[in-house]
């Protein structure tokens, strides 16, 4: 911003109404700018324009998605476990014994393309602070990643940087990375998805909210200093389509310091324990703009800030830049005057810089009716005087037009039935190996070995198992399980059904660990909302998730919408990533996916119903490069029944291992279980192609202990879950038999196919 911007005060704004302002360059539409002028009764100052531009951005205001997201509340099932729902930094659910967990997933897609390492690192840092601001100690992270074709030059640039950023930040914080996803597809070239999830634990009475009550209470900024890095970063980058012109305008990506964040975490938790704050907010997207407007709006509606007091690492920053900076590792607290010295002393103990930058003010009835009053000064001059609720809560809401694209019928009509299927056992064997080696199915150890999965000592399950699981306390055995899932192929074919399938798979993965699913978070990744076809995908997807959560009684606790995931006019496949959290009373009862030597002789049961369903399947994509037809059917009551069987099998100790069936079907599930435990299996099926590659939902394989088969089949009967005994654990191969023959694949050959894909590309670099 030019030096003269420092002089753009409220007084000059009132006296120079026709001064041109760069609102379009800041992403504001003509009518949005006109509305700001109407709210203020004058033109905005440069600082006010900065606030409205970031707070009304797509990333911060959800202006194109609000009308659809409302149904998560309207259709929310009654659930006594939900303590804090949507609208706060993260949702909170009761997990028993006076404890609660808070969890959320958010995107950092666009910054991670611009600067992969820092973009991904600060994505982790941001979601961790969201959890911290609820009053919780962060205990684990996960990530859901999508990249372009594995051998594309851009993927070889972006993926290693993203992975190094995630591992660097999470490992330095000492947080275990317990799971997630890794996917590839042409649509993500130039627009990767980097979705980060964090979960934390707290007691019910420790819940903190983003609010600024109590006139006279002090506004304290603590943590890192404010610099020019990331000015408008997440809010601007995530609110525009990538193209050649926009690349030249991208602001710098935030720079993370995980060691400062670790100090900030410990300092904040001590402040909470000493009851030294009455309101708290982290500074992420939109920085000071967001923290001040949201805290003020959540409290009395009044706040006065002296921007001169904000500690800077660059003294040349203007008010606008201070307000838009997205420098990391910063928090804003509301502190009672009588507790301020104690607050400062605690920050000093942790070597955390803390500065009083303002105070909470009362507002008149007239000001309250207008949305409160936020005043900011710079060198004694008033540069901001606006109603904070108009920035934080009353931004534009668009009813974007949406329409089912004309080509959707042709896409669904082009089913996989026309594709050549294997005719011999040799072809079946070869295609099993090809599917195992497919990017997105293959072994992800090249990525996950860079993450610390067991730091803190409470991890009991992690990648590559179906879900991650951690104890919520070191001195107790109650635990939580988490899984994230999303399938852009399914959602491309049918957004409504595809989203329900993503939810069902995450639900099933949590159940396969032995936990009972409880609540949902989501990160909805789509193209431009200005495209009616994309908005149709989004509308159908949100409807599908809301209906699914209502049907299974699992409330949506919060999440994130990421629009403009496209390069030019080419959008990604719609990719809603669904995170499900479950609770297990005793982590010692957990189920893993591995067939181990001590399970030798265990009977293998296939649960659920297998149909000839290969639309959007890994087989169709890998063997034929095909996407078309309809995704598998989803039967949510059947998923719930399967979940009860899996949780019961864990609780009663009748299962030795369990693995859900999803990408790649039975072939991949059996191969993974065999490789993970170093023990093979023999199975017999009727129609080997459909049996091995179908991706019908609501299915799992369970290895049942030899003395528990009757109890297990009775458990399945009681819940109405089809259960077929198909084989036995044992040997050194995956052995498949059918009425016309069969084939064997040695474990060594399975591993060669499964484990070589990522190293062959990324180690070669």
N, C-alpha and C positions, 0 to 999 in steps of 0.2 A: 504494500500500500504506500502511496506517496506521503512525504512528510506532512503535507498540508492536511492529510486526513486526521492528524492529531487535533486539529482546530475545529473539527466538525462537531460542534456541541448542539445541544437541544435548541439553544437560542439562535444559532446560525441556521439550523434546520427550519425553524419557524420563519426566519426572515428571508430565506432563499428557497422558496418552494419549488422553483423550476430547475434547480441544479440537477444535471443529468447524473444518474447513478448506475453502476454496473450490475444491476440486479440479474440481468440475463446471464452474464458471465458467471454468476454465483448459482445458477441453476433455477432461478425463479421465473415463473411465467408472468405474463403481463397482468393477468387478473389477480395473481397472488400478490404482486407488488402493489396493485391498486387497493387490495384489501388491507395491506399493512398501513397504507396511507389513511384509509378509512378508520382503522382501529386507533391510530395515533392522532388523527385529526390534523396531520401535517405529513411532510415527507420524513422518512426515518433518517436518523444520523447514520454515518458509516458504520458505527458500532452496532446500532440497532439492526441495520440491514444484515450485518454479519450474523447476529443472533437468529433472526427470522430465517435467513437462508439455510443455515445448518439445521435448525430445529424443524423447519418445514420440508427438509429434504426427504426423499423417499426412505432413506435408511433410518431416519430418526422418527418420522411422523406416521409412517405406515399409511400414507394418504390414499394409496391405490388399493390397499388390502383390508382396511378397517371394516368395510361393509361385509366382507366375507369372514373375517376373523371373529366377528361378533357371535357367530353361531357356536364357537367353542364354549362361550358362556351360556348362550341360550339353550344349547343341548347338553350342557354339562350334567353328568349323572350325579346324584346325591352320593357323597363319599365323606364319611366322617373323618377320614385320614387327612383330608386337605385342610391345611392350616392357613396357607397364603396362596392365593391363586394368581391369575394373570393381572398384570398392571404394575407389579413391583419388579425389582431387578431379577428375581428368580422365584419360582414357586417353592413352597415348603410343605412336606407331608410328614405326618406322624408315623413313626416306625415302632412305637411301643416303649414302655419303661420310661416315659418322660422325655425320650429323645425324638428328634426329627432330622430329616435330611432335606437339603435344598439342592436342586440340580437344574441345569439349563444348557442348551446348545445354541451357539451363534456362529455366524459366518464371518470369515475374513478373506473372501474370495478374491476380490479385485486387488487389494494391496499385496496379496501373495503372488499375483501374476507380475506386478510391477517390480517387486523386490522380494523374491521368495523367502529368503531366510528371515528377514525382519517382519515381513507381512504375516508369516505363520507364527513366529515367536510372539509378536504382540497380540495375535489372536488368542493364544493361550493365556497371556497375561491379562487381557481384558476379561475373559470369561471367569478367570480365577477371582478377579476383583468383584465381579458381579455376585459371586457366591459369598465372598468375604463381607460384602456390605449387608447381607442378610443377617449377620451376626454369627456366621458359621466358620468353622475351621475347614478349609479345603482338604479333602483326603484322597482324591483321585481325579485323573483326567482321561479323556478318550478323544479320538478324532475320526472323522469321516472324510475321506479324500477321494477326489476324482481328477483324473488327468486325461490329456489327449492320448492318441495312439502311443504305445509303449516305446516304439522305435523312432518317434518323431523328434527332430532336433529340439523343439521347444520343450517337450516332455523331459528330455535329458537335462535341460537347463532348470526347469521349474521343480521337478520332483525332488532331486537331491537337496535343493535349497529349502524347500518346504519341510522335508523330513529333518534336516539339520536344525531348522528354526524351532520346530516342535520339541525335538530332543534336548536342544540347548536350554530352552526356557524351562521346560518341565523338569529336567534332571537337576538343573541348578536350584529350583524351588524345592526339590526333594519330594515331588509328587509322583506316585506311580502312574504310568500310562497303562491301563488295564484292558484296552481293546479298541475297537472301531472297525473301519472298513477301508479298503483300497480298491478303487475301480478305475477303468480306462475306457475311453470311447472317443470317436472322432469329434463328437460335438463339444467336448471339453478342451479341444485344442485352442489355445489362446484365451481360455476362460476356465481355469481349474476351480474346483470347489474345495475349500479348506474350512470345514466345519469343526469347531472345537467345543467339547463338552467338559464341564466340571461338576463335581458333586462334593458337598460339604455336610458336616454333621454339627448339630447344636442341640441345646435343650429348649423346650417349648418357651420358657420364660426369657430366653436370650434373643428372640427374634427382633431384628432391627428393621426400620422402615425409612424410606427416603422422604423425610418431612422436616420442616423447619418451624416447630412450634415455639411459643414463648417470646413475645417482644422483649428486646434487650439481650437475648441470647446471642452469643458470638458465633460468627461464621469463620471457621478455621480451615485454611488450605494446608495440607501436610503431605509430605512425600517429596518427590523430585521437583526440581525447578522447572519453569515453563520456558520452552524454546521454540524455534521455528519449525521443528520436525513435525510432519504430519498435519500441517495447517489445513483444516478442512478435509483431512485425508479420508477416513472411512466414510464420512457422510457424503462427500463429493464423489469419491471413486465408486461408491456403491449405488449411486443415484443417476448414473448415466451409462449409455451404451458405449462399449469400446469401439473405436474406429481410428483410422490414421490421424484424423485431426485431434481427437480427444487425447490420444497418447501424448501429444506434445504439451497438453495442458494439465497433465496429471500432477497433483501436488506431491510433495515428498511423503514417503511412507514413514510411519512412526518408528522410532528406534527404542528397543526394549533393554532394560537392565534388570535381569531376574534377581540379582543379589540385592538390589534396592527393594524389589517387590517382596523378597523373603523377609527383610527387616520390616517392611510395611505391614505384612501379614501378622507377624508376631506383635508388633506395636499395637495394631488395631485390636487384636484379640485381647491384649492386656487392657486397653482402653475400655473395651466392652465389659470385661470381667470386673473392672473397677467402677462401672456404671458412670462413665465420664462423658458419654455422648447421648443426646436426645434425638438426633437424626444423623443419617450418614448417607453419602452418595459417592460412588467412584467417579473418576473423570475418564471417560472413554471417548466414544464418538461425540463430537461437538464440545468436548472439553468443559471449560468454565461456563460456556453458554448453557449447556445441558444441566450441569450440576446446580447452578443458581436458579434457573427457571423452574426446574422440577422440585427442588427443595422448597422454594418459596411457594409454589403452587400447592404443594402437599402440606403446608403449614398454615400460618396466618394469612399468607398471600402477600406479605410485605418483606422486603429485604433491601438493605443499602450496602453497596460494595464500593471500596476504594481500589480501583485497578492499579494504582501506583504501588500498592502494598504487595501485589503478586510477585513472588521471587522469580526473577528472570535469569536465564543463562545467556541472554542476548539483550543488552540494554536498548537496542534499536527497535524492539518490537513496539508496534502501535497498539492501541486498544483493540482494534479489529483483529489483529493477529493474536493477541493474548486470548481473546474470546474464542477464536477458531482453532487455536493450537490443540493438537491431540497428543501432546507429550505424555508419555506413559508414567505409571507408578505414582499417580496422584490421587488423593482422596479429599473430600470436603466434609467436615463435621460441624454439627450445631452443638455448642457447648454452653452450659449455664455459666454466668460470670463467676459464681462462687466456686466452680470446679475448674476454672481455666488454668490456674497455677498447677494443679495436679495433672491436668491434661498435658501441659507443656513439659512438665517434669518427666512424664512417661515417654513422651516423644524424644526428649533429650537422652533418656536412658538407652533408647534404641538408635540414637544418632540420626533421628528423623527430623528434618527441617519442618517447623510448624509456624504458621504466620496467621494472625488475625487479620482478615481482609474486609470485615464488615460485621453487620449485626442484623438480627431479625427485627422488623418493625411492625407496628400495628397499622391497620388500614381503616379508613372510614367506610361506612356502609356503601357510599357511592363508589369508592375505589374497589371494594370487594365485588360489587355487582359488575364492574368492568373487567374483573379478572385479577385484582390485586394491584400491587405497585412495586416494581423492581427499579431501583435507582442505582446508577453507577457513575462514579466520578473519575476524572483523570486530571491530575494537577489542579484540583479544586474546581474544575469545570464539569458540569453534568453532561455526560456523553450518552447515557441511556436513561430513559424514563418510560417504561412500558408495563402493561399488565402481564405478569409472567404466565398466567394460565393461557393467554392467547398464543403464546409461543409453545408451551409444553403440551397443552391438552386440546387446544381449539384451532389447530391448523386445518388446512383444507382437507376435505374428504371427497374423493372422486368416485363416482359410479362409472367406472370405465366400461365402455361397450365391450361385450364379448360375444363370440359366435363360434360354434363348432366349425372347424375348417372343412372346406369341401373335400379335401384329399383324405380326411379321416376314414370315410367309407372305403375308399380304395385300399388304404393301409390295412384295415381290418379284414377286408375280403381276400387279401393276399396271404393266406394262411400257410403254415408250414407243411400242410398235407401234400403240396406239390414237390417237396424236396425229396431227393433220393435218400433212402434209408439203407443202413448196412445190410448186406445180404449174406455175409458169412461171419463166422466167429473171428476170423482174422481181422475183418473190417471192424467188428464190434470192439475188439481189443485195441486196435489202433485208434479208434475214435475215443475210447475211454482215456487213453494217454493224451490225446490232443486236448480234450476238455480239461483234464487235470493241469495241463501246461498253459491253459489260456490265461492271459492277463486278467486280473480280477478274481480268478479262482486259484491260481497258483500260490505257492508258499510265499508269504509276505515277510519272512524272517529278515531279508535284506533291509527292510524298513524297521521292523519292530525290535531288532537287536540293538538299534540305536537308542531305544527308550529303556529307562529303568522301570521294570514292572513291579519290583518287590520292595523298593525303598519304603521306609516307615514300618515294614514288617507286618502289615495287616492284610496284604493281598493273599487271597486263597485260590483265586482263579484269574487267569488273564489270557490274552492272546496266546495260542490260537484257538482256545475253547470258545464255545458258543456265546458266552457272556463273560464279563469281568465280575469278580466278586471280592468285596473287602469287608472285614469286620468294621463295625461302626465304633467300637471301643476296644482298646488293647486288653481289657480285663473281662471281656464277655464274648460270647460266641454268636450273638445275633449279627447278621450281616445283611448287606444289600447287594443285589446283582443289577447290572446294567448292560444293555445292548443297543446298538444303533443299526438301522437298516434302511436301505432305499434302493429302488431298482428303476432307473430311468427308462429302461426298455419297456417294462410293464406299463409305466405311467405314460409313456409315449403312445402306446397302443390304446389305453383306456385310463385316463387320469383318475376317474373315480375308483375303479377297481384296483388300479395299480397302487394307489395310496393306501387303500385298505389292506392290500397284500404286504406293503412295507410295514404297516403297523402290526399285521398278523405275524410277520417273520420276527420282528423285534420282540413281540410278546412271547412267541414260541422259543426264541433263543434264551430269554430270561427263564422261562419255565424249564427248559432243558438243563439248567444248572441246579434245579431243585427249588428255586425261589418262586414265590407267587407274585405275579405282576400287579402293580399298584397304581402307577401314574405315568404320564406321558409328557415329553417335551418334543419340540420339533424345530427343524430348520428347513424352510420351504424355499428351494432354489429354482428360479424360473427366469425366463427371458424378459423382454420389455413389456411392461404393463400397458404400453400404448398400442400394442399389437392385439387386436381382438381375439386372435387364435390363442395367444399366450394367456390372455385373461380368462378364456374359456377353460384352458387347462388348469389354471389356478383355482377358478371357481369350483370346478368339479373335484379337484384334489382336496380343497378345504372341506367341501361337503362330505367327501368320502371319509376323511379323518374324523370329523365331528360325529358323523353317524356311527362310525366304528367304535369310538370311545364311549359314546352313549350306550351302545349295545353291550359292551363288555364292562361298563362301570369303571373305566379308568380315565379320570379327568385330565385334560390338557392343563398343565400348570404354567405354561409360558413357552416362549421360543423366539423365533426370529424369522423374518421374511427377507429374502435376498432376491431383488429384481435386477433387471438389466444384465443378466448373465448371458451375454451374446456378443459376438464380434460383428460389427456392422448390422446386417439384417438376419444373421444366422444365429438362432437361439440354441442353447443347450437342450437336450432332452429334459423335460420337466423332472426335477429330482427332489421330491420331498424326502428328507432324512428324518426318520422317526426314532426317538430315543425312548426306551421303556425302562422303568425302574421297578424292581421287585424286592421283596423282603423274605429272608429265610431265618427261621428261629435259631438254627444251629448250623454254622458253616461246616461243621464236621460231617453233616449229612449231604454235602454238595455232590453233584454229579459232574464228572469230566467226560470228554469225548473219546478218550483213548481206550483201545483194546490192549490191555497189558498182559504179561505172562500170568499174573495171578487170576486173570479172568478166563484163562484157557479152559475150554469146555462149556463156557456159558452159552446159552441159547440166544440167538438173535431174533428179536421180534420187530416186524415192521408195523407201525401204528398208523392208522388213517387209511384213506382210500386213494389208490393210484388210478389216474385216468390218462387218456392219450392227450396230454396237454403240453404242447411244446411251443406255443406262441410266445415270442420274446425270450426263448430259452437260450442258455449258454450253448447248447448243442447247435441250434439253428444259426447262431451268430458265428461260432467258431468253425464249424465244418462247412457252412454254406454262405457266410457273410450276409445272412438274411434277418430282417426284422419285419414282421407282419403277423396278421391274425389277431387273436384275442389272448390276453393273459389268462392264467389259470383262474378257475372259480375260487371265490373265498367264502368260507362257511365259518362265521365267527363263533357261533355256539359250539361248533366242532373244535375250534381252536381252544375255547375255554375248557371244554371237556378234556382235550389232550393235555392242557396245562395242569389240570387237576390230577391226571394220571401221573405225569412226570414229577410233580411236587410230592404226590403220595408215594411214588416209587422211591424217591430220595428219603423221605421221612421214615418210611418203614424199612429201609435198607434192603430192598429186594432187587435193586438195579446195580450193576457194576459199572455201566457207562451208558451215556445217552448222547445222541447227536440229532439235531434237526435236519430236515431235508429242505434244501432251497436251491441255490445256484448249482447246476450240474446234476441235481437229483440224487438218486440212490448210489450211483457210481462214485460220485465225489464223496458222499458221506461215509461210505464203507472204506474207501481208500484212505481218507483222512484219519479215520479212527484206527485203522490198521497201522499207518505210518507213525502216528503220534505215540502209540504204545509199543511199537516194535513187534506186534503180533498180528498175524493174518486172520483170515476168516474164509469160510466156505458157505456159499448161499445157493439156493435153487429157486428159480423163477420160471414163470410160464412164458411170457412174451418178453424176451430179454431186452429188446430195444426200448420199449415203453417202460419196462421196469427199471432200467438203468438210467434213462435220460429224462423221463417225465419230471416236470417241476410242479406237480400238483401240490397244493398247499395243505396245511393241517396234518403233516406227517413227521414222524421221527423214527429212528432206529434205536432200540434199547437192547443192551446185553444184560440178560437176566441171570442172576446167580442160580446155580444148579438146584439148590434146595428151595427156591422161591418161585418156581414157574407157576404153580397152582395159585399162589397168592397174587402173583402179578396178573394172570389172566382174569382172576376174579375182580381185581381192581379195574381192569379195562372194561369188563362186563358191566360193573356197577355204574361206570360213567358213560357207557354206550360208545366206547371207542373201539373201532375194528382193530383186531390184533392178529397178525399172521406170523407163525414161526417160520422163518425163511432160512435159517442156517445156524452155524456154530462158530465161536471164536477159537482160533488156533492155527498153527502152521506158519509158514513164511511167505505166503502169497495171498492175493485176492483171487479166490477161485469161484467162478460163476458157472453154474450148470443150468440147463434148460432141456425141455423134452427132445430137442434135436441135436444136442451136443453141449458145448461149453468151451471155456478157455481159462487160463491161469495167467496172472501177472505177478511176478516175483516182487517182493517189497523193494528190492534194489531198483527195479525198473520203474516202479511207481515213483520212487524218490527222484530218480534221474529226471523224469518228466516234470514232476511237481516242483522241485527245488531249483532247477537251473534257469528258469525264465528270467527272473529279475537280475541275478548276478551276470548272466550273459550279456545284458544290456548295460547295466550301470557300473559293474566292475570293469567292463571294457573301457569305460570313459576315464 
